Amino acid sequence: MTRTQRQIEEHRQGEVCIEVRDSAGSCSDVPIWAEQESHAFVFGCVLPKWEGATEEDWQRIADRLHEVFNRVMDDTRPDSSAIRVDVPDDVRLSQFQSELDERAEAGKPLEVWIRGASVGLNAEDDSRAVAERVAALYTLCFAHPAVCGIIWAGETVAGGGLLRRDGSPRPAFRYLHKLIGTVWHSRASGETDAAGRFRFRGFFGDYRVAARMNEAPATVAVFACKGEGGLPVVLTTPEPEASRRD
């Protein structure tokens, strides 16, 4: 495991404990599964500039961006509680790492803003090499404990944006889609232990969990993984129909 991967696990994930109970107490050997529905970390994107675009065009672009980003904005106002850090054109990752470290000394969260020019993405070059630079930059920022969000800044559709004018994704978009939606996405399944508990480690954010006892419908709940530890998430399963009739 690389140093960056260790930092991501340390700063972006937390322990989750789910306990399944019924009227008699904790339930062991219950099949259970959980999946992340959203990130607590801000992966944002400013809608690109597109003169002459129709409402249908904008909806198509917005829908596509929502496939990757959990915040799609129509302006460039930064988070007022965070320090905005603009990534320079043709950034060198080692130098930018040092800049993040220096900015973090102020004690406030950092919000990183990226443009196509930061990684060499433009109308002529949307190659795999550029996509790899995008992924490397996002990974560096996501691993840094002071960074609270990464925003892809507004660009023209035909310029340094992640999408082409027809809304089709460039390689950089596909890399981010896999990184955020698959690599940095948590799901877990198994069975509760003798104490009726199921544990896993997941990225901070909102989750949906389900447990099923016997032939009864699955019991479903939502919860937030915040990395604060403490009490387990408790799922109370309904009594079997025959028991309720008795």
Sequence and secondary structure as in RCSB ss.txt:
>XXXX:A:sequence
MTRTQRQIEEHRQGEVCIEVRDSAGSCSDVPIWAEQESHAFVFGCVLPKWEGATEEDWQRIADRLHEVFNRVMDD
TRPDSSAIRVDVPDDVRLSQFQSELDERAEAGKPLEVWIRGASVGLNAEDDSRAVAERVAALYTLCFAHPAVCGI
IWAGETVAGGGLLRRDGSPRPAFRYLHKLIGTVWHSRASGETDAAGRFRFRGFFGDYRVAARMNEAPATVAVFAC
KGEGGLPVVLTTPEPEASRRD
>XXXX:A:secstr
  HHHHHHHHHHEEEEEEEEEETTEE  S EEEEEEEEESSEEEEE  B TT  HHHHHHHHHHHHTT SEEESS
    TTSEEEE  TT  HHHHHHHHHHHHTTSS EEEEE HHHHT  SS   HHHHHHHHHHHHHHHH TTEEEE
EE   BTTTT SB TTS B HHHHHHHHIIIIIT  EEEEE  TTSEEEEEEESEEEEEEE  TTS  EEEEEEE
 S   S EEEE    HHHHH 
